[in-house]
């Protein structure tokens, strides 16, 4: 092997070494970013579900109240010639949950006090998972919840979006120091 062939081998090994290092950098950063994306998605899902739990609990409270009111009607025998007492009104089937919820109940599910309560639980869940506003890497957290009642709406939907700044370890090679990952979750609850 002469001197020029040895120099060519060194150049080829150097090029291959740089290519392998770049490939490893992309794999390491890509894998880490995938894991962080999954964490953001899980936090957004948990936050959306926390809001729906509040809505679901309120729906159960309304149904129990309606069932209790229906069960508390007492009928008395009306003597002949007097004014009749209360009459039975048809009640929904006991095991059909949604038939007990009326339009007034549905309006309270999107009223301002409920919106505040839902937002509080969503933010609390995001905070518990490390993706709240106390985390300096979180740049945005949006909550979308209906602000008014639309008759005939089948579902109540909560959408949570979390944006977070992430450092890219080997990004300097590509002139990139940080990026933004975004997680979106849409959770819905039937109301009919």
Secondary structure, DSSP 4 states (H G I P E B T S, - for coil): --HHHHHHHHHHHHHHHHHHHHHHHHHHHHHHHHHHHHHHHHHHHHHHHHHHHHHHHHHHHHHHHHHHHHHT----PPPTTS-----------TT-GGGG--HHHHHHTTSHHHHHHHHHHHHHHHHHTT-STTSTTEEEEEEEE-SS--TT--EEEEEEEEEEEEE-TTGGGGT--EEEEEEEEEEEEE--
